[in-house]
Amino acid sequence: MKFSEDRIRHISHLILDELEKEACVEPDGRAATVHEIKKVLFDYFEAEDNVDDLVRGKIRSLSRIVPEGSREWDVLFNKLFNEEMEKRGFSL
């Protein structure tokens, strides 16, 4: 995971503050909303890490070598990464 729990908590509060400014959230549901935002962020970052490993493995297992950092590798990685994230319910 790329972010610490403290950073995710901070981001969750920033998101909630913006939602409250836009009147999308009632102030009395603040704790439950922060909890839900944190859960979504944790789930997303965990899926992102797992998909990254999976996609890198898929590229390594190709019958031909695709050098990491090449334009072809980047295009292939992004395509496979987006497909796998969508399978997990995270569309970008």
FIKOLZA-1660 file (N, C-alpha, C; in steps of 0.1 Angstrom, whole numbers, plus 5000, padded with zeros to 4 digits):
% residues 92
   i   px   py   pz ch aa at
   1 5008 4988 5000  A  M  N
   1 5000 5000 5000  A  M CA
   1 5009 5012 5000  A  M  C
   2 5005 5022 4992  A  K  N
   2 5013 5034 4991  A  K CA
   2 5011 5045 5001  A  K  C
   3 5001 5044 5009  A  F  N
   3 4998 5054 5019  A  F CA
   3 4996 5047 5033  A  F  C
   4 5001 5055 5043  A  S  N
   4 5000 5050 5057  A  S CA
   4 4985 5052 5061  A  S  C
   5 4982 5045 5072  A  E  N
   5 4968 5046 5078  A  E CA
   5 4965 5061 5082  A  E  C
   6 4975 5068 5087  A  D  N
   6 4973 5082 5091  A  D CA
   6 4970 5090 5078  A  D  C
   7 4977 5088 5068  A  R  N
   7 4975 5095 5055  A  R CA
   7 4961 5093 5050  A  R  C
   8 4957 5080 5050  A  I  N
   8 4944 5077 5045  A  I CA
   8 4933 5083 5054  A  I  C
   9 4935 5083 5067  A  R  N
   9 4926 5090 5076  A  R CA
   9 4925 5105 5073  A  R  C
  10 4936 5111 5071  A  H  N
  10 4937 5125 5067  A  H CA
  10 4929 5128 5054  A  H  C
  11 4932 5120 5044  A  I  N
  11 4925 5121 5031  A  I CA
  11 4910 5119 5033  A  I  C
  12 4906 5109 5041  A  S  N
  12 4892 5107 5044  A  S CA
  12 4885 5119 5049  A  S  C
  13 4892 5126 5059  A  H  N
  13 4886 5138 5064  A  H CA
  13 4885 5149 5054  A  H  C
  14 4895 5150 5046  A  L  N
  14 4895 5161 5035  A  L CA
  14 4883 5158 5026  A  L  C
  15 4881 5146 5022  A  I  N
  15 4870 5142 5013  A  I CA
  15 4857 5146 5020  A  I  C
  16 4856 5142 5033  A  L  N
  16 4843 5145 5040  A  L CA
  16 4841 5160 5041  A  L  C
  17 4851 5167 5044  A  D  N
  17 4850 5182 5044  A  D CA
  17 4844 5187 5031  A  D  C
  18 4849 5183 5020  A  E  N
  18 4844 5187 5007  A  E CA
  18 4830 5183 5005  A  E  C
  19 4826 5170 5009  A  L  N
  19 4813 5166 5007  A  L CA
  19 4803 5174 5016  A  L  C
  20 4807 5178 5028  A  E  N
  20 4799 5186 5036  A  E CA
  20 4797 5200 5030  A  E  C
  21 4807 5205 5024  A  K  N
  21 4806 5219 5018  A  K CA
  21 4796 5218 5007  A  K  C
  22 4795 5207 5000  A  E  N
  22 4786 5206 4989  A  E CA
  22 4772 5201 4993  A  E  C
  23 4771 5199 5006  A  A  N
  23 4758 5195 5013  A  A CA
  23 4754 5180 5008  A  A  C
  24 4764 5172 5006  A  C  N
  24 4762 5158 5002  A  C CA
  24 4761 5149 5014  A  C  C
  25 4765 5154 5026  A  V  N
  25 4766 5146 5038  A  V CA
  25 4760 5154 5049  A  V  C
  26 4752 5147 5058  A  E  N
  26 4747 5153 5070  A  E CA
  26 4758 5153 5080  A  E  C
  27 4760 5164 5088  A  P  N
  27 4770 5165 5098  A  P CA
  27 4769 5154 5109  A  P  C
  28 4757 5150 5112  A  D  N
  28 4756 5140 5123  A  D CA
  28 4760 5126 5119  A  D  C
  29 4762 5123 5106  A  G  N
  29 4767 5110 5102  A  G CA
  29 4782 5110 5099  A  G  C
  30 4789 5120 5104  A  R  N
  30 4803 5122 5101  A  R CA
  30 4812 5110 5104  A  R  C
  31 4811 5104 5116  A  A  N
  31 4819 5092 5119  A  A CA
  31 4817 5080 5110  A  A  C
  32 4805 5077 5107  A  A  N
  32 4802 5066 5098  A  A CA
  32 4806 5069 5084  A  A  C
  33 4805 5081 5080  A  T  N
  33 4810 5085 5066  A  T CA
  33 4825 5084 5065  A  T  C
  34 4832 5089 5075  A  V  N
  34 4847 5088 5075  A  V CA
  34 4851 5073 5075  A  V  C
  35 4844 5065 5082  A  H  N
  35 4847 5051 5083  A  H CA
  35 4845 5045 5069  A  H  C
  36 4834 5048 5062  A  E  N
  36 4831 5043 5049  A  E CA
  36 4841 5047 5039  A  E  C
  37 4845 5060 5039  A  I  N
  37 4855 5066 5030  A  I CA
  37 4868 5058 5032  A  I  C
  38 4873 5056 5044  A  K  N
  38 4885 5049 5047  A  K CA
  38 4885 5035 5042  A  K  C
  39 4873 5028 5043  A  K  N
  39 4872 5015 5038  A  K CA
  39 4874 5014 5023  A  K  C
  40 4867 5024 5016  A  V  N
  40 4868 5024 5002  A  V CA
  40 4882 5027 4997  A  V  C
  41 4889 5036 5004  A  L  N
  41 4903 5039 5000  A  L CA
  41 4912 5027 5003  A  L  C
  42 4911 5021 5015  A  F  N
  42 4919 5009 5017  A  F CA
  42 4916 4998 5007  A  F  C
  43 4904 4995 5004  A  D  N
  43 4900 4985 4994  A  D CA
  43 4906 4988 4980  A  D  C
  44 4906 5001 4976  A  Y  N
  44 4911 5005 4964  A  Y CA
  44 4926 5003 4963  A  Y  C
  45 4933 5008 4973  A  F  N
  45 4948 5007 4973  A  F CA
  45 4953 4993 4974  A  F  C
  46 4945 4984 4981  A  E  N
  46 4949 4970 4982  A  E CA
  46 4947 4964 4968  A  E  C
  47 4936 4967 4962  A  A  N
  47 4933 4961 4948  A  A CA
  47 4944 4966 4939  A  A  C
  48 4947 4979 4940  A  E  N
  48 4957 4984 4931  A  E CA
  48 4971 4977 4932  A  E  C
  49 4975 4974 4945  A  D  N
  49 4987 4967 4947  A  D CA
  49 4987 4953 4941  A  D  C
  50 4976 4946 4944  A  N  N
  50 4974 4932 4939  A  N CA
  50 4974 4932 4923  A  N  C
  51 4967 4941 4917  A  V  N
  51 4966 4942 4903  A  V CA
  51 4980 4945 4897  A  V  C
  52 4987 4954 4903  A  D  N
  52 5000 4958 4898  A  D CA
  52 5009 4945 4897  A  D  C
  53 5009 4937 4908  A  D  N
  53 5017 4925 4908  A  D CA
  53 5012 4915 4897  A  D  C
  54 4999 4914 4896  A  L  N
  54 4993 4904 4886  A  L CA
  54 4997 4908 4872  A  L  C
  55 4996 4921 4869  A  V  N
  55 4998 4926 4855  A  V CA
  55 5013 4925 4852  A  V  C
  56 5022 4928 4861  A  R  N
  56 5036 4926 4859  A  R CA
  56 5039 4911 4856  A  R  C
  57 5033 4902 4863  A  G  N
  57 5035 4888 4861  A  G CA
  57 5030 4884 4847  A  G  C
  58 5019 4889 4843  A  K  N
  58 5013 4886 4830  A  K CA
  58 5023 4891 4819  A  K  C
  59 5028 4903 4820  A  I  N
  59 5038 4908 4810  A  I CA
  59 5050 4900 4810  A  I  C
  60 5055 4896 4822  A  R  N
  60 5067 4887 4822  A  R CA
  60 5065 4874 4816  A  R  C
  61 5053 4869 4816  A  S  N
  61 5050 4855 4811  A  S CA
  61 5048 4855 4796  A  S  C
  62 5048 4866 4790  A  L  N
  62 5046 4866 4775  A  L CA
  62 5057 4858 4768  A  L  C
  63 5054 4853 4757  A  S  N
  63 5064 4845 4750  A  S CA
  63 5076 4853 4744  A  S  C
  64 5074 4866 4743  A  R  N
  64 5085 4875 4739  A  R CA
  64 5087 4885 4750  A  R  C
  65 5099 4890 4751  A  I  N
  65 5103 4899 4761  A  I CA
  65 5099 4913 4757  A  I  C
  66 5091 4920 4767  A  V  N
  66 5087 4934 4765  A  V CA
  66 5095 4941 4776  A  V  C
  67 5105 4949 4772  A  P  N
  67 5113 4957 4782  A  P CA
  67 5105 4967 4790  A  P  C
  68 5106 4965 4803  A  E  N
  68 5099 4975 4812  A  E CA
  68 5105 4989 4809  A  E  C
  69 5096 4998 4809  A  G  N
  69 5099 5012 4806  A  G CA
  69 5098 5016 4791  A  G  C
  70 5096 5006 4783  A  S  N
  70 5094 5009 4768  A  S CA
  70 5080 5014 4766  A  S  C
  71 5078 5020 4755  A  R  N
  71 5064 5025 4752  A  R CA
  71 5054 5013 4751  A  R  C
  72 5059 5002 4745  A  E  N
  72 5050 4990 4744  A  E CA
  72 5046 4985 4758  A  E  C
  73 5056 4984 4767  A  W  N
  73 5054 4979 4780  A  W CA
  73 5044 4988 4788  A  W  C
  74 5045 5001 4786  A  D  N
  74 5036 5011 4793  A  D CA
  74 5022 5009 4788  A  D  C
  75 5020 5008 4775  A  V  N
  75 5007 5007 4769  A  V CA
  75 5001 4994 4773  A  V  C
  76 5009 4983 4773  A  L  N
  76 5003 4970 4777  A  L CA
  76 5000 4970 4792  A  L  C
  77 5009 4975 4800  A  F  N
  77 5006 4976 4814  A  F CA
  77 4993 4983 4817  A  F  C
  78 4992 4995 4811  A  N  N
  78 4980 5004 4814  A  N CA
  78 4967 4997 4809  A  N  C
  79 4968 4990 4798  A  K  N
  79 4956 4983 4793  A  K CA
  79 4952 4972 4802  A  K  C
  80 4962 4963 4806  A  L  N
  80 4959 4952 4815  A  L CA
  80 4955 4957 4829  A  L  C
  81 4961 4967 4833  A  F  N
  81 4958 4972 4847  A  F CA
  81 4944 4977 4847  A  F  C
  82 4940 4985 4838  A  N  N
  82 4926 4991 4837  A  N CA
  82 4916 4979 4836  A  N  C
  83 4919 4969 4828  A  E  N
  83 4909 4958 4827  A  E CA
  83 4908 4951 4840  A  E  C
  84 4919 4948 4847  A  E  N
  84 4918 4941 4860  A  E CA
  84 4911 4949 4870  A  E  C
  85 4914 4962 4871  A  M  N
  85 4907 4971 4881  A  M CA
  85 4892 4971 4878  A  M  C
  86 4888 4971 4865  A  E  N
  86 4874 4971 4862  A  E CA
  86 4867 4958 4866  A  E  C
  87 4875 4947 4865  A  K  N
  87 4869 4934 4869  A  K CA
  87 4866 4934 4884  A  K  C
  88 4874 4942 4892  A  R  N
  88 4873 4943 4906  A  R CA
  88 4863 4954 4911  A  R  C
  89 4857 4961 4901  A  G  N
  89 4847 4971 4904  A  G CA
  89 4853 4985 4905  A  G  C
  90 4865 4987 4901  A  F  N
  90 4871 5000 4902  A  F CA
  90 4874 5005 4888  A  F  C
  91 4865 5013 4882  A  S  N
  91 4867 5018 4869  A  S CA
  91 4874 5031 4870  A  S  C
  92 4883 5034 4861  A  L  N
  92 4891 5046 4862  A  L CA
  92 4887 5056 4851  A  L  C
% end
